[in-house]
């Protein structure tokens, strides 16, 4: 995967998908799925060296959510 970059569009899409799963009173499985989406995105961004901003966003979105 050398040379892989995560586009802004891909990042936005993933975050929007996660937010959609967390709307209202989300089911526990939706929280888990949203967390998995964001963790995967974080892994991709960590690899590309752009983790700081997304890590902060993740903290705001699901940092305190538990299942």
mmCIF file as Biopython writes it, N, C-alpha, C and O atoms, coordinates in Angstrom:
data_model
#
loop_
_atom_site.group_PDB
_atom_site.id
_atom_site.type_symbol
_atom_site.label_atom_id
_atom_site.label_alt_id
_atom_site.label_comp_id
_atom_site.label_asym_id
_atom_site.label_entity_id
_atom_site.label_seq_id
_atom_site.pdbx_PDB_ins_code
_atom_site.Cartn_x
_atom_site.Cartn_y
_atom_site.Cartn_z
_atom_site.occupancy
_atom_site.B_iso_or_equiv
_atom_site.auth_seq_id
_atom_site.auth_asym_id
_atom_site.pdbx_PDB_model_num
ATOM 1   N N  . UNK A ? 1  ? 0.820   -1.194 0.000  1.0 0.0 1  A 1 
ATOM 2   C CA . UNK A ? 1  ? 0.000   0.000  0.000  1.0 0.0 1  A 1 
ATOM 3   C C  . UNK A ? 1  ? 0.865   1.260  0.000  1.0 0.0 1  A 1 
ATOM 4   O O  . UNK A ? 1  ? 0.371   2.351  0.285  1.0 0.0 1  A 1 
ATOM 5   N N  . UNK A ? 2  ? 2.112   1.117  -0.308 1.0 0.0 2  A 1 
ATOM 6   C CA . UNK A ? 2  ? 3.027   2.239  -0.349 1.0 0.0 2  A 1 
ATOM 7   C C  . UNK A ? 2  ? 2.517   3.277  -1.341 1.0 0.0 2  A 1 
ATOM 8   O O  . UNK A ? 2  ? 2.151   2.948  -2.469 1.0 0.0 2  A 1 
ATOM 9   N N  . UNK A ? 3  ? 2.499   4.537  -0.905 1.0 0.0 3  A 1 
ATOM 10  C CA . UNK A ? 3  ? 2.050   5.593  -1.773 1.0 0.0 3  A 1 
ATOM 11  C C  . UNK A ? 3  ? 0.557   5.873  -1.692 1.0 0.0 3  A 1 
ATOM 12  O O  . UNK A ? 3  ? 0.065   6.795  -2.344 1.0 0.0 3  A 1 
ATOM 13  N N  . UNK A ? 4  ? -0.172  5.089  -0.899 1.0 0.0 4  A 1 
ATOM 14  C CA . UNK A ? 4  ? -1.613  5.304  -0.756 1.0 0.0 4  A 1 
ATOM 15  C C  . UNK A ? 4  ? -1.869  6.625  -0.044 1.0 0.0 4  A 1 
ATOM 16  O O  . UNK A ? 4  ? -1.226  6.932  0.960  1.0 0.0 4  A 1 
ATOM 17  N N  . UNK A ? 5  ? -2.791  7.390  -0.557 1.0 0.0 5  A 1 
ATOM 18  C CA . UNK A ? 5  ? -3.206  8.611  0.128  1.0 0.0 5  A 1 
ATOM 19  C C  . UNK A ? 5  ? -4.701  8.538  0.368  1.0 0.0 5  A 1 
ATOM 20  O O  . UNK A ? 5  ? -5.441  7.899  -0.381 1.0 0.0 5  A 1 
ATOM 21  N N  . UNK A ? 6  ? -5.124  9.200  1.416  1.0 0.0 6  A 1 
ATOM 22  C CA . UNK A ? 6  ? -6.541  9.254  1.743  1.0 0.0 6  A 1 
ATOM 23  C C  . UNK A ? 6  ? -7.042  10.619 1.299  1.0 0.0 6  A 1 
ATOM 24  O O  . UNK A ? 6  ? -6.590  11.652 1.793  1.0 0.0 6  A 1 
ATOM 25  N N  . UNK A ? 7  ? -7.979  10.612 0.365  1.0 0.0 7  A 1 
ATOM 26  C CA . UNK A ? 7  ? -8.486  11.874 -0.162 1.0 0.0 7  A 1 
ATOM 27  C C  . UNK A ? 7  ? -9.420  12.538 0.840  1.0 0.0 7  A 1 
ATOM 28  O O  . UNK A ? 7  ? -9.981  11.892 1.725  1.0 0.0 7  A 1 
ATOM 29  N N  . UNK A ? 8  ? -9.567  13.831 0.674  1.0 0.0 8  A 1 
ATOM 30  C CA . UNK A ? 8  ? -10.501 14.576 1.506  1.0 0.0 8  A 1 
ATOM 31  C C  . UNK A ? 8  ? -11.919 14.055 1.294  1.0 0.0 8  A 1 
ATOM 32  O O  . UNK A ? 8  ? -12.693 13.957 2.246  1.0 0.0 8  A 1 
ATOM 33  N N  . UNK A ? 9  ? -12.260 13.724 0.060  1.0 0.0 9  A 1 
ATOM 34  C CA . UNK A ? 9  ? -13.599 13.196 -0.231 1.0 0.0 9  A 1 
ATOM 35  C C  . UNK A ? 9  ? -13.830 11.871 0.490  1.0 0.0 9  A 1 
ATOM 36  O O  . UNK A ? 9  ? -14.910 11.637 1.032  1.0 0.0 9  A 1 
ATOM 37  N N  . UNK A ? 10 ? -12.817 11.002 0.497  1.0 0.0 10 A 1 
ATOM 38  C CA . UNK A ? 10 ? -12.924 9.720  1.197  1.0 0.0 10 A 1 
ATOM 39  C C  . UNK A ? 10 ? -13.086 9.941  2.701  1.0 0.0 10 A 1 
ATOM 40  O O  . UNK A ? 10 ? -13.883 9.268  3.355  1.0 0.0 10 A 1 
ATOM 41  N N  . UNK A ? 11 ? -12.325 10.885 3.235  1.0 0.0 11 A 1 
ATOM 42  C CA . UNK A ? 11 ? -12.409 11.200 4.659  1.0 0.0 11 A 1 
ATOM 43  C C  . UNK A ? 11 ? -13.795 11.726 5.007  1.0 0.0 11 A 1 
ATOM 44  O O  . UNK A ? 11 ? -14.410 11.275 5.974  1.0 0.0 11 A 1 
ATOM 45  N N  . UNK A ? 12 ? -14.280 12.667 4.231  1.0 0.0 12 A 1 
ATOM 46  C CA . UNK A ? 12 ? -15.613 13.236 4.477  1.0 0.0 12 A 1 
ATOM 47  C C  . UNK A ? 12 ? -16.695 12.164 4.397  1.0 0.0 12 A 1 
ATOM 48  O O  . UNK A ? 12 ? -17.588 12.110 5.243  1.0 0.0 12 A 1 
ATOM 49  N N  . UNK A ? 13 ? -16.610 11.325 3.394  1.0 0.0 13 A 1 
ATOM 50  C CA . UNK A ? 13 ? -17.602 10.275 3.208  1.0 0.0 13 A 1 
ATOM 51  C C  . UNK A ? 13 ? -17.631 9.325  4.402  1.0 0.0 13 A 1 
ATOM 52  O O  . UNK A ? 13 ? -18.703 8.960  4.886  1.0 0.0 13 A 1 
ATOM 53  N N  . UNK A ? 14 ? -16.470 8.934  4.868  1.0 0.0 14 A 1 
ATOM 54  C CA . UNK A ? 14 ? -16.393 8.022  6.009  1.0 0.0 14 A 1 
ATOM 55  C C  . UNK A ? 14 ? -16.955 8.672  7.264  1.0 0.0 14 A 1 
ATOM 56  O O  . UNK A ? 14 ? -17.701 8.042  8.014  1.0 0.0 14 A 1 
ATOM 57  N N  . UNK A ? 15 ? -16.600 9.929  7.493  1.0 0.0 15 A 1 
ATOM 58  C CA . UNK A ? 15 ? -17.105 10.637 8.676  1.0 0.0 15 A 1 
ATOM 59  C C  . UNK A ? 15 ? -18.618 10.813 8.576  1.0 0.0 15 A 1 
ATOM 60  O O  . UNK A ? 15 ? -19.322 10.656 9.574  1.0 0.0 15 A 1 
ATOM 61  N N  . UNK A ? 16 ? -19.121 11.132 7.406  1.0 0.0 16 A 1 
ATOM 62  C CA . UNK A ? 16 ? -20.576 11.274 7.232  1.0 0.0 16 A 1 
ATOM 63  C C  . UNK A ? 16 ? -21.294 9.949  7.473  1.0 0.0 16 A 1 
ATOM 64  O O  . UNK A ? 16 ? -22.355 9.920  8.097  1.0 0.0 16 A 1 
ATOM 65  N N  . UNK A ? 17 ? -20.714 8.850  6.979  1.0 0.0 17 A 1 
ATOM 66  C CA . UNK A ? 17 ? -21.298 7.529  7.222  1.0 0.0 17 A 1 
ATOM 67  C C  . UNK A ? 17 ? -21.355 7.238  8.719  1.0 0.0 17 A 1 
ATOM 68  O O  . UNK A ? 17 ? -22.358 6.733  9.223  1.0 0.0 17 A 1 
ATOM 69  N N  . UNK A ? 18 ? -20.279 7.557  9.420  1.0 0.0 18 A 1 
ATOM 70  C CA . UNK A ? 18 ? -20.235 7.328  10.865 1.0 0.0 18 A 1 
ATOM 71  C C  . UNK A ? 18 ? -21.274 8.196  11.574 1.0 0.0 18 A 1 
ATOM 72  O O  . UNK A ? 18 ? -21.971 7.721  12.471 1.0 0.0 18 A 1 
ATOM 73  N N  . UNK A ? 19 ? -21.377 9.449  11.180 1.0 0.0 19 A 1 
ATOM 74  C CA . UNK A ? 19 ? -22.366 10.339 11.791 1.0 0.0 19 A 1 
ATOM 75  C C  . UNK A ? 19 ? -23.788 9.842  11.562 1.0 0.0 19 A 1 
ATOM 76  O O  . UNK A ? 19 ? -24.627 9.907  12.460 1.0 0.0 19 A 1 
ATOM 77  N N  . UNK A ? 20 ? -24.054 9.350  10.369 1.0 0.0 20 A 1 
ATOM 78  C CA . UNK A ? 20 ? -25.381 8.813  10.049 1.0 0.0 20 A 1 
ATOM 79  C C  . UNK A ? 20 ? -25.724 7.651  10.978 1.0 0.0 20 A 1 
ATOM 80  O O  . UNK A ? 20 ? -26.858 7.532  11.442 1.0 0.0 20 A 1 
ATOM 81  N N  . UNK A ? 21 ? -24.749 6.805  11.243 1.0 0.0 21 A 1 
ATOM 82  C CA . UNK A ? 21 ? -24.963 5.662  12.141 1.0 0.0 21 A 1 
ATOM 83  C C  . UNK A ? 21 ? -25.223 6.103  13.578 1.0 0.0 21 A 1 
ATOM 84  O O  . UNK A ? 21 ? -25.853 5.376  14.346 1.0 0.0 21 A 1 
ATOM 85  N N  . UNK A ? 22 ? -24.743 7.286  13.943 1.0 0.0 22 A 1 
ATOM 86  C CA . UNK A ? 22 ? -24.846 7.753  15.329 1.0 0.0 22 A 1 
ATOM 87  C C  . UNK A ? 22 ? -26.008 8.713  15.565 1.0 0.0 22 A 1 
ATOM 88  O O  . UNK A ? 22 ? -26.170 9.219  16.675 1.0 0.0 22 A 1 
ATOM 89  N N  . UNK A ? 23 ? -26.822 8.972  14.533 1.0 0.0 23 A 1 
ATOM 90  C CA . UNK A ? 23 ? -27.947 9.901  14.686 1.0 0.0 23 A 1 
ATOM 91  C C  . UNK A ? 23 ? -28.970 9.376  15.681 1.0 0.0 23 A 1 
ATOM 92  O O  . UNK A ? 23 ? -29.175 8.171  15.823 1.0 0.0 23 A 1 
ATOM 93  N N  . UNK A ? 24 ? -29.602 10.317 16.359 1.0 0.0 24 A 1 
ATOM 94  C CA . UNK A ? 24 ? -30.667 9.957  17.294 1.0 0.0 24 A 1 
ATOM 95  C C  . UNK A ? 24 ? -30.137 9.148  18.462 1.0 0.0 24 A 1 
ATOM 96  O O  . UNK A ? 24 ? -29.132 9.499  19.081 1.0 0.0 24 A 1 
ATOM 97  N N  . UNK A ? 25 ? -30.824 8.072  18.748 1.0 0.0 25 A 1 
ATOM 98  C CA . UNK A ? 25 ? -30.429 7.159  19.820 1.0 0.0 25 A 1 
ATOM 99  C C  . UNK A ? 25 ? -29.918 5.885  19.156 1.0 0.0 25 A 1 
ATOM 100 O O  . UNK A ? 25 ? -30.679 4.936  18.967 1.0 0.0 25 A 1 
ATOM 101 N N  . UNK A ? 26 ? -28.631 5.858  18.801 1.0 0.0 26 A 1 
ATOM 102 C CA . UNK A ? 26 ? -28.115 4.752  17.988 1.0 0.0 26 A 1 
ATOM 103 C C  . UNK A ? 26 ? -28.118 3.416  18.719 1.0 0.0 26 A 1 
ATOM 104 O O  . UNK A ? 26 ? -27.915 3.343  19.931 1.0 0.0 26 A 1 
ATOM 105 N N  . UNK A ? 27 ? -28.354 2.370  17.946 1.0 0.0 27 A 1 
ATOM 106 C CA . UNK A ? 27 ? -28.264 1.012  18.471 1.0 0.0 27 A 1 
ATOM 107 C C  . UNK A ? 27 ? -26.801 0.713  18.770 1.0 0.0 27 A 1 
ATOM 108 O O  . UNK A ? 27 ? -25.911 1.270  18.127 1.0 0.0 27 A 1 
ATOM 109 N N  . UNK A ? 28 ? -26.545 -0.162 19.741 1.0 0.0 28 A 1 
ATOM 110 C CA . UNK A ? 28 ? -25.150 -0.506 20.062 1.0 0.0 28 A 1 
ATOM 111 C C  . UNK A ? 28 ? -24.357 -0.990 18.848 1.0 0.0 28 A 1 
ATOM 112 O O  . UNK A ? 28 ? -23.178 -0.664 18.707 1.0 0.0 28 A 1 
ATOM 113 N N  . UNK A ? 29 ? -24.999 -1.764 17.971 1.0 0.0 29 A 1 
ATOM 114 C CA . UNK A ? 29 ? -24.268 -2.255 16.800 1.0 0.0 29 A 1 
ATOM 115 C C  . UNK A ? 29 ? -23.904 -1.120 15.840 1.0 0.0 29 A 1 
ATOM 116 O O  . UNK A ? 29 ? -22.901 -1.203 15.131 1.0 0.0 29 A 1 
ATOM 117 N N  . UNK A ? 30 ? -24.722 -0.055 15.817 1.0 0.0 30 A 1 
ATOM 118 C CA . UNK A ? 30 ? -24.390 1.101  14.983 1.0 0.0 30 A 1 
ATOM 119 C C  . UNK A ? 30 ? -23.206 1.869  15.558 1.0 0.0 30 A 1 
ATOM 120 O O  . UNK A ? 30 ? -22.371 2.389  14.817 1.0 0.0 30 A 1 
ATOM 121 N N  . UNK A ? 31 ? -23.141 1.935  16.887 1.0 0.0 31 A 1 
ATOM 122 C CA . UNK A ? 31 ? -22.000 2.589  17.532 1.0 0.0 31 A 1 
ATOM 123 C C  . UNK A ? 31 ? -20.722 1.822  17.205 1.0 0.0 31 A 1 
ATOM 124 O O  . UNK A ? 31 ? -19.689 2.415  16.898 1.0 0.0 31 A 1 
ATOM 125 N N  . UNK A ? 32 ? -20.808 0.502  17.277 1.0 0.0 32 A 1 
ATOM 126 C CA . UNK A ? 32 ? -19.645 -0.334 16.959 1.0 0.0 32 A 1 
ATOM 127 C C  . UNK A ? 32 ? -19.238 -0.143 15.499 1.0 0.0 32 A 1 
ATOM 128 O O  . UNK A ? 32 ? -18.051 -0.006 15.200 1.0 0.0 32 A 1 
ATOM 129 N N  . UNK A ? 33 ? -20.206 -0.133 14.596 1.0 0.0 33 A 1 
ATOM 130 C CA . UNK A ? 33 ? -19.894 0.042  13.172 1.0 0.0 33 A 1 
ATOM 131 C C  . UNK A ? 33 ? -19.273 1.414  12.909 1.0 0.0 33 A 1 
ATOM 132 O O  . UNK A ? 33 ? -18.313 1.528  12.147 1.0 0.0 33 A 1 
ATOM 133 N N  . UNK A ? 34 ? -19.824 2.457  13.543 1.0 0.0 34 A 1 
ATOM 134 C CA . UNK A ? 34 ? -19.264 3.801  13.381 1.0 0.0 34 A 1 
ATOM 135 C C  . UNK A ? 34 ? -17.836 3.847  13.912 1.0 0.0 34 A 1 
ATOM 136 O O  . UNK A ? 34 ? -16.949 4.423  13.281 1.0 0.0 34 A 1 
ATOM 137 N N  . UNK A ? 35 ? -17.623 3.245  15.063 1.0 0.0 35 A 1 
ATOM 138 C CA . UNK A ? 35 ? -16.276 3.205  15.639 1.0 0.0 35 A 1 
ATOM 139 C C  . UNK A ? 35 ? -15.312 2.476  14.696 1.0 0.0 35 A 1 
ATOM 140 O O  . UNK A ? 35 ? -14.184 2.922  14.487 1.0 0.0 35 A 1 
ATOM 141 N N  . UNK A ? 36 ? -15.762 1.362  14.134 1.0 0.0 36 A 1 
ATOM 142 C CA . UNK A ? 36 ? -14.914 0.604  13.210 1.0 0.0 36 A 1 
ATOM 143 C C  . UNK A ? 36 ? -14.568 1.421  11.964 1.0 0.0 36 A 1 
ATOM 144 O O  . UNK A ? 36 ? -13.430 1.401  11.495 1.0 0.0 36 A 1 
ATOM 145 N N  . UNK A ? 37 ? -15.561 2.140  11.432 1.0 0.0 37 A 1 
ATOM 146 C CA . UNK A ? 37 ? -15.304 3.001  10.274 1.0 0.0 37 A 1 
ATOM 147 C C  . UNK A ? 37 ? -14.242 4.048  10.596 1.0 0.0 37 A 1 
ATOM 148 O O  . UNK A ? 37 ? -13.306 4.266  9.826  1.0 0.0 37 A 1 
ATOM 149 N N  . UNK A ? 38 ? -14.412 4.695  11.757 1.0 0.0 38 A 1 
ATOM 150 C CA . UNK A ? 38 ? -13.476 5.750  12.128 1.0 0.0 38 A 1 
ATOM 151 C C  . UNK A ? 38 ? -12.097 5.204  12.465 1.0 0.0 38 A 1 
ATOM 152 O O  . UNK A ? 38 ? -11.085 5.826  12.142 1.0 0.0 38 A 1 
ATOM 153 N N  . UNK A ? 39 ? -12.050 4.051  13.109 1.0 0.0 39 A 1 
ATOM 154 C CA . UNK A ? 39 ? -10.747 3.453  13.414 1.0 0.0 39 A 1 
ATOM 155 C C  . UNK A ? 39 ? -10.012 3.063  12.137 1.0 0.0 39 A 1 
ATOM 156 O O  . UNK A ? 39 ? -8.794  3.215  12.047 1.0 0.0 39 A 1 
ATOM 157 N N  . UNK A ? 40 ? -10.745 2.564  11.157 1.0 0.0 40 A 1 
ATOM 158 C CA . UNK A ? 40 ? -10.132 2.229  9.872  1.0 0.0 40 A 1 
ATOM 159 C C  . UNK A ? 40 ? -9.598  3.485  9.188  1.0 0.0 40 A 1 
ATOM 160 O O  . UNK A ? 40 ? -8.498  3.484  8.634  1.0 0.0 40 A 1 
ATOM 161 N N  . UNK A ? 41 ? -10.385 4.548  9.234  1.0 0.0 41 A 1 
ATOM 162 C CA . UNK A ? 41 ? -9.939  5.816  8.664  1.0 0.0 41 A 1 
ATOM 163 C C  . UNK A ? 41 ? -8.703  6.318  9.402  1.0 0.0 41 A 1 
ATOM 164 O O  . UNK A ? 41 ? -7.749  6.781  8.776  1.0 0.0 41 A 1 
ATOM 165 N N  . UNK A ? 42 ? -8.717  6.229  10.719 1.0 0.0 42 A 1 
ATOM 166 C CA . UNK A ? 42 ? -7.561  6.652  11.509 1.0 0.0 42 A 1 
ATOM 167 C C  . UNK A ? 42 ? -6.326  5.841  11.134 1.0 0.0 42 A 1 
ATOM 168 O O  . UNK A ? 42 ? -5.231  6.390  11.010 1.0 0.0 42 A 1 
ATOM 169 N N  . UNK A ? 43 ? -6.501  4.541  10.955 1.0 0.0 43 A 1 
ATOM 170 C CA . UNK A ? 43 ? -5.372  3.702  10.534 1.0 0.0 43 A 1 
ATOM 171 C C  . UNK A ? 43 ? -4.809  4.181  9.197  1.0 0.0 43 A 1 
ATOM 172 O O  . UNK A ? 43 ? -3.594  4.296  9.031  1.0 0.0 43 A 1 
ATOM 173 N N  . UNK A ? 44 ? -5.703  4.457  8.247  1.0 0.0 44 A 1 
ATOM 174 C CA . UNK A ? 44 ? -5.259  4.938  6.935  1.0 0.0 44 A 1 
ATOM 175 C C  . UNK A ? 44 ? -4.542  6.280  7.053  1.0 0.0 44 A 1 
ATOM 176 O O  . UNK A ? 44 ? -3.513  6.503  6.414  1.0 0.0 44 A 1 
ATOM 177 N N  . UNK A ? 45 ? -5.092  7.165  7.870  1.0 0.0 45 A 1 
ATOM 178 C CA . UNK A ? 45 ? -4.490  8.487  8.015  1.0 0.0 45 A 1 
ATOM 179 C C  . UNK A ? 45 ? -3.192  8.431  8.810  1.0 0.0 45 A 1 
ATOM 180 O O  . UNK A ? 45 ? -2.278  9.216  8.558  1.0 0.0 45 A 1 
ATOM 181 N N  . UNK A ? 46 ? -3.104  7.524  9.753  1.0 0.0 46 A 1 
ATOM 182 C CA . UNK A ? 46 ? -1.859  7.348  10.496 1.0 0.0 46 A 1 
ATOM 183 C C  . UNK A ? 46 ? -0.763  6.924  9.531  1.0 0.0 46 A 1 
ATOM 184 O O  . UNK A ? 46 ? 0.362   7.419  9.590  1.0 0.0 46 A 1 
ATOM 185 N N  . UNK A ? 47 ? -1.109  5.999  8.642  1.0 0.0 47 A 1 
ATOM 186 C CA . UNK A ? 47 ? -0.153  5.516  7.650  1.0 0.0 47 A 1 
ATOM 187 C C  . UNK A ? 47 ? 0.341   6.654  6.761  1.0 0.0 47 A 1 
ATOM 188 O O  . UNK A ? 47 ? 1.514   6.700  6.389  1.0 0.0 47 A 1 
ATOM 189 N N  . UNK A ? 48 ? -0.563  7.568  6.426  1.0 0.0 48 A 1 
ATOM 190 C CA . UNK A ? 48 ? -0.190  8.668  5.535  1.0 0.0 48 A 1 
ATOM 191 C C  . UNK A ? 48 ? 0.342   9.875  6.297  1.0 0.0 48 A 1 
ATOM 192 O O  . UNK A ? 48 ? 0.767   10.853 5.682  1.0 0.0 48 A 1 
ATOM 193 N N  . UNK A ? 49 ? 0.326   9.819  7.631  1.0 0.0 49 A 1 
ATOM 194 C CA . UNK A ? 49 ? 0.900   10.888 8.439  1.0 0.0 49 A 1 
ATOM 195 C C  . UNK A ? 49 ? -0.012  12.066 8.687  1.0 0.0 49 A 1 
ATOM 196 O O  . UNK A ? 49 ? 0.472   13.156 8.993  1.0 0.0 49 A 1 
ATOM 197 N N  . UNK A ? 50 ? -1.328  11.885 8.566  1.0 0.0 50 A 1 
ATOM 198 C CA . UNK A ? 50 ? -2.264  12.995 8.769  1.0 0.0 50 A 1 
ATOM 199 C C  . UNK A ? 50 ? -3.229  12.704 9.909  1.0 0.0 50 A 1 
ATOM 200 O O  . UNK A ? 50 ? -4.414  13.024 9.814  1.0 0.0 50 A 1 
ATOM 201 N N  . UNK A ? 51 ? -2.740  12.106 10.976 1.0 0.0 51 A 1 
ATOM 202 C CA . UNK A ? 51 ? -3.609  11.617 12.032 1.0 0.0 51 A 1 
ATOM 203 C C  . UNK A ? 51 ? -4.131  12.696 12.977 1.0 0.0 51 A 1 
ATOM 204 O O  . UNK A ? 51 ? -5.249  12.550 13.471 1.0 0.0 51 A 1 
ATOM 205 N N  . UNK A ? 52 ? -3.417  13.736 13.249 1.0 0.0 52 A 1 
ATOM 206 C CA . UNK A ? 52 ? -3.764  14.660 14.318 1.0 0.0 52 A 1 
ATOM 207 C C  . UNK A ? 52 ? -5.186  15.192 14.207 1.0 0.0 52 A 1 
ATOM 208 O O  . UNK A ? 52 ? -5.941  15.125 15.177 1.0 0.0 52 A 1 
ATOM 209 N N  . UNK A ? 53 ? -5.568  15.718 13.048 1.0 0.0 53 A 1 
ATOM 210 C CA . UNK A ? 53 ? -6.891  16.311 12.895 1.0 0.0 53 A 1 
ATOM 211 C C  . UNK A ? 53 ? -7.994  15.272 13.035 1.0 0.0 53 A 1 
ATOM 212 O O  . UNK A ? 53 ? -9.015  15.535 13.671 1.0 0.0 53 A 1 
ATOM 213 N N  . UNK A ? 54 ? -7.803  14.109 12.454 1.0 0.0 54 A 1 
ATOM 214 C CA . UNK A ? 54 ? -8.833  13.080 12.504 1.0 0.0 54 A 1 
ATOM 215 C C  . UNK A ? 54 ? -8.946  12.499 13.906 1.0 0.0 54 A 1 
ATOM 216 O O  . UNK A ? 54 ? -10.046 12.172 14.350 1.0 0.0 54 A 1 
ATOM 217 N N  . UNK A ? 55 ? -7.838  12.367 14.601 1.0 0.0 55 A 1 
ATOM 218 C CA . UNK A ? 55 ? -7.880  11.875 15.971 1.0 0.0 55 A 1 
ATOM 219 C C  . UNK A ? 55 ? -8.711  12.824 16.836 1.0 0.0 55 A 1 
ATOM 220 O O  . UNK A ? 55 ? -9.495  12.373 17.672 1.0 0.0 55 A 1 
ATOM 221 N N  . UNK A ? 56 ? -8.547  14.108 16.645 1.0 0.0 56 A 1 
ATOM 222 C CA . UNK A ? 56 ? -9.336  15.083 17.386 1.0 0.0 56 A 1 
ATOM 223 C C  . UNK A ? 56 ? -10.816 14.961 17.038 1.0 0.0 56 A 1 
ATOM 224 O O  . UNK A ? 56 ? -11.666 15.032 17.925 1.0 0.0 56 A 1 
ATOM 225 N N  . UNK A ? 57 ? -11.128 14.781 15.770 1.0 0.0 57 A 1 
ATOM 226 C CA . UNK A ? 57 ? -12.513 14.613 15.342 1.0 0.0 57 A 1 
ATOM 227 C C  . UNK A ? 57 ? -13.109 13.350 15.951 1.0 0.0 57 A 1 
ATOM 228 O O  . UNK A ? 57 ? -14.240 13.368 16.436 1.0 0.0 57 A 1 
ATOM 229 N N  . UNK A ? 58 ? -12.361 12.266 15.927 1.0 0.0 58 A 1 
ATOM 230 C CA . UNK A ? 58 ? -12.830 11.013 16.502 1.0 0.0 58 A 1 
ATOM 231 C C  . UNK A ? 58 ? -13.132 11.181 17.985 1.0 0.0 58 A 1 
ATOM 232 O O  . UNK A ? 58 ? -14.127 10.645 18.474 1.0 0.0 58 A 1 
ATOM 233 N N  . UNK A ? 59 ? -12.299 11.907 18.701 1.0 0.0 59 A 1 
ATOM 234 C CA . UNK A ? 59 ? -12.526 12.150 20.122 1.0 0.0 59 A 1 
ATOM 235 C C  . UNK A ? 59 ? -13.866 12.858 20.331 1.0 0.0 59 A 1 
ATOM 236 O O  . UNK A ? 59 ? -14.600 12.537 21.266 1.0 0.0 59 A 1 
ATOM 237 N N  . UNK A ? 60 ? -14.179 13.805 19.475 1.0 0.0 60 A 1 
ATOM 238 C CA . UNK A ? 60 ? -15.447 14.534 19.607 1.0 0.0 60 A 1 
ATOM 239 C C  . UNK A ? 60 ? -16.640 13.667 19.233 1.0 0.0 60 A 1 
ATOM 240 O O  . UNK A ? 60 ? -17.704 13.786 19.840 1.0 0.0 60 A 1 
ATOM 241 N N  . UNK A ? 61 ? -16.477 12.789 18.233 1.0 0.0 61 A 1 
ATOM 242 C CA . UNK A ? 61 ? -17.603 11.997 17.740 1.0 0.0 61 A 1 
ATOM 243 C C  . UNK A ? 61 ? -17.938 10.819 18.640 1.0 0.0 61 A 1 
ATOM 244 O O  . UNK A ? 61 ? -19.080 10.686 19.080 1.0 0.0 61 A 1 
ATOM 245 N N  . UNK A ? 62 ? -16.964 9.964  18.922 1.0 0.0 62 A 1 
ATOM 246 C CA . UNK A ? 62 ? -17.247 8.732  19.658 1.0 0.0 62 A 1 
ATOM 247 C C  . UNK A ? 62 ? -16.250 8.459  20.765 1.0 0.0 62 A 1 
ATOM 248 O O  . UNK A ? 62 ? -16.201 7.349  21.295 1.0 0.0 62 A 1 
ATOM 249 N N  . UNK A ? 63 ? -15.471 9.433  21.112 1.0 0.0 63 A 1 
ATOM 250 C CA . UNK A ? 63 ? -14.452 9.226  22.125 1.0 0.0 63 A 1 
ATOM 251 C C  . UNK A ? 63 ? -15.003 8.697  23.428 1.0 0.0 63 A 1 
ATOM 252 O O  . UNK A ? 63 ? -14.345 7.897  24.092 1.0 0.0 63 A 1 
ATOM 253 N N  . UNK A ? 64 ? -16.187 9.119  23.812 1.0 0.0 64 A 1 
ATOM 254 C CA . UNK A ? 64 ? -16.753 8.673  25.073 1.0 0.0 64 A 1 
ATOM 255 C C  . UNK A ? 64 ? -17.812 7.598  24.931 1.0 0.0 64 A 1 
ATOM 256 O O  . UNK A ? 64 ? -18.354 7.137  25.935 1.0 0.0 64 A 1 
ATOM 257 N N  . UNK A ? 65 ? -18.119 7.189  23.713 1.0 0.0 65 A 1 
ATOM 258 C CA . UNK A ? 65 ? -19.176 6.191  23.499 1.0 0.0 65 A 1 
ATOM 259 C C  . UNK A ? 65 ? -18.707 4.810  23.926 1.0 0.0 65 A 1 
ATOM 260 O O  . UNK A ? 65 ? -17.583 4.399  23.637 1.0 0.0 65 A 1 
ATOM 261 N N  . UNK A ? 66 ? -19.584 4.107  24.615 1.0 0.0 66 A 1 
ATOM 262 C CA . UNK A ? 66 ? -19.287 2.730  25.000 1.0 0.0 66 A 1 
ATOM 263 C C  . UNK A ? 66 ? -20.440 1.850  24.574 1.0 0.0 66 A 1 
ATOM 264 O O  . UNK A ? 66 ? -21.564 2.316  24.387 1.0 0.0 66 A 1 
ATOM 265 N N  . UNK A ? 67 ? -20.151 0.591  24.424 1.0 0.0 67 A 1 
ATOM 266 C CA . UNK A ? 67 ? -21.178 -0.366 23.995 1.0 0.0 67 A 1 
ATOM 267 C C  . UNK A ? 67 ? -21.473 -1.303 25.131 1.0 0.0 67 A 1 
ATOM 268 O O  . UNK A ? 67 ? -22.310 -2.196 24.994 1.0 0.0 67 A 1 
#
